Amino acid sequence: CCPPKNGGFFVFARDYLYAHHSDNDGTDKERYIYIGPKENGKFPRKYMRPVSFIKALKEDSSILAKEDVFYSLNAFWQSSRKADDIRHLRALYVDLDCYTVGKTPVEVFEILEEQFFHQVIPEPNAITFTGRGLNCIWWIDHAPKQAIKTWKRVNRYLFEQLTQFGADSKCAEDVSRVFRVPGTINSKSGQRVQVKVRHENRFNLRELNSMYTPWETFEPKKPTAIQVEEGRKAGKKSRFTLQTLNKARLQDLRMLQTLRNEQGISEGYRATAVMLYNYFAGCLTGDTLIAWDMTTQYNKQFIKPLSESEIRGMKRYAEEKAIEWLNAFANFELKWQKPESATDRKGLQISNKRLIDLLGVVVNGKHEPMTEEEQRQMLTIIGEEEYKRRERIRQAHNREKNGQIKRHEYIKKQHDKTDDMLFKLQSLLEANPKVKKTELAKQLGVSRQHLYRLLKQI
């Protein structure tokens, strides 16, 4: 499981930590990071240190000498490792638990180097070999707390590209995440954590967002009086309006519940489904009391319903977002916003790809997204492959409706036409074996290139 022996490793943990956290915002304000062990399954606040603490570290420091020593990838404005206390976004990351997919860290590293870096994802600054897995880390220029939505969007993209290698979904959007300090011992594997630094060029978060996670902006226009009279809708034509989409989403959640109940599945998706059901019901009805009654009835239909305290814990958030959506809908303000304008976004805007992941289940202790079979039963919550499948069926139906022949009939017709052409070609060759290719093509009414293709079939 040791990393490749081709250089690029920091000798001292202090050097790596300083390289990771050395960039600042040009002010003298202190920043705090976590540097310390894990105690009783927790990360004590006493190990929150100012960034300047790194310079004073020595390689024989008692902190770095312990097993299972961690550091926070991002910096905080006070000695608290909470997402709300973020001050500087220092890095993007993906945690790959290779052992869960039956691969070694070295095998995954080689695949990433050959097929992913500079193609699907940018090349990471650092790759940490933790013993049983590896971490990919991208250092970014100073980004303030206000960029946290953009950070989550880009980090989610990186995670989604590497799910096949055991990417940990629990930390896909966790800005307060901690990783093992290079040079320390991982007690689970008994191995020393090593880091390979590929380069030291920091990434710009906004540029990464533009390159890898483009967000299509759509601004609906207010209907004119003439359009209202004629019953025409403004903007892009769609199968769903904003309100019927909410209705369809509720129907999808009920269908998913029915399918899972029949399969005996109860873990991994109930809390998310209940919160989304409350939100979509609020957007559809415009009444929080009716929406809550619908939600409690929906919860009771699970094999193992959530407790009232559990569903009440998400009630306030869902209602606030639904009210945001309703106000924007009434004022014709609804639109898809770019992540950096997230403060202006109204309600919840969750892509189908994200919903498919959120509504997944727990199988053998591992989170699995919605299956293709489940997506075939949905109205709106579908992935790209299911969308393409439905589009093929729709196009075939349209061809049949317009009187066009079916695909298999078209293929048979083309084969028959080719057979006729081959028979004619063979007759011409038998009559005049020395005929020139140009003359032969002219008699058949085809190009020379097509003629050569036909000759190969004789």
C-alpha positions, 0 to 999 in steps of 0.5 A, a space after each residue: 500500500 505504499 505510495 510510488 517511490 518517485 519523489 515529491 514527498 515532504 520530509 516534515 509534517 510542519 513543512 506540509 502544514 505550512 505550505 497548505 495554510 501559508 496563503 492569507 487574505 493580506 490582513 493581520 487577523 488571526 486564523 485558527 486550525 485544528 492540529 491534534 489527535 482524536 480523543 474518545 471519538 471527538 476532536 477537542 476544542 483545546 487543539 484549535 490553534 492559530 496558524 502561526 502555531 505551525 511555525 513553532 512546531 518541531 518534528 519531535 513535537 509531542 503533538 506530532 508524535 502521537 497516533 491518529 493526529 489530524 489537521 483541518 483543511 480550512 481555517 476558522 475565525 475563532 477556536 471553534 471547528 464549526 461550519 458557521 465559524 469558517 474564515 478562510 477556505 483553504 482547499 478542496 478535497 476528496 476522501 477515497 476509501 479504496 478498500 471499500 471497492 477492493 482496490 489498493 491506494 497505489 492502484 487508484 493513484 495510477 488510474 487517476 494519473 492516467 485517466 482523470 488528472 487534466 481530463 475529468 478533474 484538475 490535478 491535485 496539489 497533494 495526494 495523501 496515502 493514509 494506509 487504507 485509502 488516499 486523499 486528493 487535495 486541491 489548494 485554493 487561493 484565499 476564499 472568504 466564507 461568502 464563497 462557501 456555496 461555490 466551494 460546496 458546488 465544486 467539491 461536490 463535482 470532484 466527489 461525484 467524479 470519483 465515487 467509483 473509487 470509494 469517495 466518502 459521501 459524508 464529507 462531500 460538502 463538509 467545510 470543517 473536515 479534518 485529515 490525517 497529518 502526513 508523517 504521523 501513524 494511522 493506528 488502523 493500518 499501523 502505517 505512516 501517513 505519506 503525502 505526495 505533492 504534485 505541484 504548488 500552484 494554487 487554484 482560483 475557486 471562481 475559475 474552477 467553478 466556471 470550468 467544471 460546474 457551469 450553471 445555466 441561468 434561466 430568467 423567466 419573463 412576466 407574461 404580457 396581457 396578450 399572452 395571458 389572453 391567448 393562454 400561452 406561457 412565457 419562457 422555455 416550453 416544458 412538460 412541467 410548469 413551476 407548480 406542476 413540477 412540485 406536484 410531480 415531485 410529491 408523486 415521485 416521493 410517494 412512489 419511491 416510498 411504495 417501492 422501498 416498502 415493498 422491498 423492505 428498505 427503511 434506512 438511509 433516505 427517510 429523513 431526506 424524503 420527509 424534509 423534501 416532502 414538507 418543502 414541495 407540499 408547502 410550495 404546492 399548497 401555499 399553506 404550512 398547516 396543510 403541508 405539515 398534515 400531508 407530511 405527517 401522513 406521508 411519514 406514517 406510511 414508512 415501514 419504520 416511521 420517523 419519530 415526531 421529534 425527528 420530523 419536527 426537527 426539519 419542519 422549520 427549515 422546510 417551511 422557511 424555504 417553501 415561503 421563500 419560494 412562494 414569495 419569489 413565485 408570486 413576484 416573478 422572481 424565480 430563476 436559477 442563480 449561479 452559486 456565487 449569487 446563492 444569497 439571492 436564490 429562493 427556496 431549494 434548488 436541487 438538481 436531479 443528480 443530487 436528489 438521486 444521491 440524497 434519496 439513496 439507501 444504506 446497503 451493507 453499511 454503504 450509501 447507494 444512490 437510487 437505482 435505475 429500476 427506481 428511476 424508471 418509475 419516477 416522473 421527474 427524479 431521473 438521471 441522464 441515462 434514464 432521460 436518454 432512454 425516455 427521449 429515444 422512446 419519445 422520438 420513436 413514437 413521433 416517427 411512427 406518428 408522422 408515418 415514418 418507418 420504424 428503425 428495424 424496418 429502415 435497417 432491413 430496407 437499407 440491407 435489401 438496397 445493398 444486396 440489390 447493389 451487390 448483385 448488380 455489381 457482380 453482374 457488371 464484373 462478370 460481363 466485363 472483368 477489366 472495366 475501370 473503377 470510375 466507369 463501374 461507379 458511374 454505371 452503378 450511380 455511386 461514388 468511388 469510395 462507396 464502390 470500394 466498400 461494396 467490392 469488399 463485400 463480394 
